[in-house]
Amino acid sequence: MDQTEIETTVFAILQKISQSAIAVGPQVKLREELGMDSFASLMVMNELDDAFGIEIFEEDFLKVTLAADVVRLLQERYLVSATKSVFEQDTAGPENGNCA
């Protein structure tokens, strides 16, 4: 999934949950402009889990303030580590000391 797909998915989820008339873009403030409360945040985390197959910790999500922060959080803390794990598994061959 590339940057544009991640942004599109995240912004669509935020728009759906907030039901705000404001168009969600990178600089939209989640709480102030979209009116997201703790319940809406939990709903967004569940939707992100469904969309990306990753569990987002509440303490991480509560630190974000902008829609772009959600994208950045996913990329830096969750999607990169998932990609890294898959990559590390794929490169663990006999030349790396892993005998099957």
C-alpha positions, -999 to 999 in steps of 0.1 A, spaced: 0 0 0 15 33 -10 13 68 6 -17 79 -14 -37 47 -6 -29 51 31 -40 87 31 -71 81 12 -81 52 35 -74 71 67 -91 103 55 -122 83 44 -124 66 78 -120 99 97 -147 115 75 -171 85 80 -167 85 118 -168 122 124 -198 128 101 -185 164 98 -193 187 69 -156 196 69 -136 178 42 -108 157 58 -74 166 47 -39 164 62 -41 196 83 -76 189 98 -77 189 136 -93 158 149 -108 171 181 -113 208 173 -126 206 137 -140 171 135 -153 170 170 -138 136 177 -142 125 213 -129 93 230 -157 71 217 -151 84 181 -114 77 186 -121 41 195 -143 37 165 -115 51 142 -90 27 158 -113 -2 151 -118 9 115 -81 13 110 -76 -22 124 -101 -35 99 -86 -16 70 -49 -23 77 -50 -55 98 -31 -39 127 -41 -31 163 -34 5 172 -28 12 209 -51 38 224 -22 56 241 -6 61 206 -38 73 190 -46 98 217 -13 116 210 -23 126 174 -39 159 167 -41 162 129 -53 138 102 -17 137 89 -5 126 123 -27 95 120 -11 86 86 24 93 101 16 71 131 5 42 109 36 45 87 62 49 114 49 27 143 27 1 127 31 -4 90 69 -2 89 73 -27 117 49 -51 100 68 -47 67 101 -52 86 88 -84 102 78 -99 69 111 -88 53 131 -103 81 113 -136 78 118 -137 40 156 -131 43 161 -157 70 176 -184 48 206 -208 50 230 -180 42 218 -162 73 223 -192 96 188 -205 93 187 -241 82 154 -255 71 
